[in-house]
């Protein structure tokens, strides 16, 4: 059943439920314990959030979600921030899934989105260049056409959230003909992830460098004519 926009009362109930769940499962003592964890988050807690449906509530049913509005989803996101919960829920289930919803490559979206919803895949988005900006002109990675089709990526993206634990990167890259977006295996040859030190240790950004990473045409989510949009 598709969920329609919640009423104020339903949204308030969701807020109270989220606050109670996070207080029980991720108290501040546990948050502090995870600061020295190499993963930076609690996989058991993340699995619990998946079971609650928080990784897919804003996605359409056809993609494995429940069809709630983003305003309703924002209630959960706000409570995650209030409780200082670390983990890839926002970078994967919100940001990366948003990019996949916008793509014209529906075959890739239909394959990846259910996996993001059920927690079997973690994805993140790589865009910003050295200055950390997300405008089209400041996109960090670069691309060039590959012989025989597809593209070759080079350059680097900065402040890529949860890149160390991601399975897949959705990379935006600029070239002479415009901006493309593509799906890249986090462990593909030529992909190098370097953690970035930050004051907020509950967030784990990284620089992701691309050294002549070859991608087939089927990995493209956006062609140069519509990548910027």
N, C-alpha and C positions, 0 to 999 in steps of 0.2 A: 504493500500500500504506500502510495506517495504521501509524504507529510506536507501539508500546506503550512503557510506562515503561522507561527504560534501566536496565541493570544498573549496579552501581557501577563495574565495569571500563569499560563503554561511556561512562559519564558522565566518568570520568577521562580517557579518550581524547579526548572532545569538548573538555574543558577544555584539554588540551595542544594540540590543534589550534587552538582559538580563540586561545590565548596566542601561538602561533607566527605565525599569520596576522596578528594585530594588531601584533606586534613588527616584522614585515616591512613591512606596509602603512601603519602609523600609528606610526612611532617618535616619541619625544618631540620631536625637532627639528621634525617635521611638525606636531605638535600646537601648538607655539609659533608656527610660521608662520601658522597659521590664526586666531590670536587677533585679528589685524587684518583678517581677511577679512570683508566685509560679510555673507556668507551664514553664516559661523561654522562651516562644515564642508566636507569634501571630497566633492563629488558623485561623483567616480570611486570613492572608497573606499566610499561608501554603495551604489553600484551593485554593487560587489564583494560586499558583505555580503548584498545581495538575491540575487545569484547563488549564494551559499552556502546560501540557504534560511533565513537567520536571521530574516527578517521574517515568516515564516509557520509556523515549526516547531511552535508551540503551538496553531495553529488547526486545526479539523477539515478533512478532505479536501474536503468539500462546499463549503467557503469558500476553497479554494485553498491550504490548509495541509497539514501532515503529521501532525497529531494527537499530537505529543509532549506530555508532561505539562509543567505550568508549572515544576515542580522541575527538569526537564531544561533548559528554556529559561533558567532562572535562572543556570545555569552560564555561558551566553553573556553574559547581562546583567552578571554579576559581572566577567567578563573585560573587557568594554567599560569598566566603571568602573575597573578596575585599570590599564588602558592610557590612561585619561583621553580616550577617544574622543568627540569632539563629533559631533553630528548627531541627526537626528530618529527614529532607530530605536526608542528606548524610548517617546517621546511618541506616535509614530504607530502602530508595529507592535505595541506592548504595551498602552499605556493606551487609545488611541482604539479599537483593535480590540476591547479588552475591553468597552468601552461598547457597541460594535456587536453583540457576541455576546449581550449581555444584553437587547437590544431586542426588542419584539414586532413591530416593523416589519421583517419579514424581507426584503421587497422591496428596501429601502434597504441592508440589511446584505449581501445577496447581490450587490448592485451595487458597493458600496464595498470590501468586504474583499478580493476578488481584486486590485483595483487597488492597495490598500495592500501586499499581498504582493509584487506584481511591481514595486513602486517607482514606478509611474506616478502615484500619488496620495500626498500627505503629509497626514496629518490630525493634529489635536491636540484636547485637551479643555479647555474654559473653564468653570471652576466658582467659584473662590475670590473672595470680596469683598475689601474694602480691608484686612482683617486678615490675609489670606492663609490662612484656615482653610477646610477642605473639609467641614465639617459641614453638614447640611441647613439649619440656621438661618443659616449664614454665606454661603450662595450669593450671589454678587454680582449677576449679571444679573437683570433682572426682566421679567415678561411680562404682557400683558393680552390678552383675546380681541379678534380683529380682526373687523370687520364682514364678513359673508359667509363666515366660517370662517377657520381658521388662527389665528396669534398675531402680536403685535407685540412685539419685544424693545427694551428700553432698559436703561440702567445700564451697568455695566462689570464685567469679570472681571480679576483680577490674577494675576501669575506664571504666565501661559499659556506653556508651553514651546514654542519653535520656531514661534510664531505668525507671525513674519515670513516664514518659508519655507513655511508650510502652504498647501495648496490649500483645505482644508475644516476648519471648526471644529465640534466637537460641543459645543454650548452647553447648560449646565444653567441654568435660570432659575426664580425663585420668583414666585409670585403669590398672590392671595387664595384660590385653590382648590387650591394645592399647587405642586409642582415639575414642570416639563416638561423634556424633553431634545429637542434639535432639531439638524438638520444645517444649517449656515450656510456659504454661499460666502464664503471669506476676502475676496474682492474685491467683495462685494455693497455697494450704496449704503448708507451709514450705518454701515458697519463701519470703525472707526479703530484701527489697531495702533500702539502707542507702545512702543518698546524700554525695558526696565528695566535700569538699570546694576546689576551684581552683582560681587562679588569674584571669583567663579569665571567667567572669561570663556569657558570651554568650554561653558557653559550660556547659552542666549539666551532668557530669559523676557520677556514683554511684558504691558502692559495692553491689553486689547481692549475698546473702548467700542462700544456699540450705540445708535444714534440713530434710533429709530422704524423698526427693521428689520422688514419685513413678511415673514412666512413662511406658505406654504400648509400645509394640514393634512397633506399627504403628506410634509412635511419633519420631522414629529414622530417621535421615537424612543420617547418615553415620555409618556403622558398624565398629568395631575395626580394621578390616583389611584395611580400606581406610579412616578412619577419619583424620589421620594426613595429608594425601594428600589434 
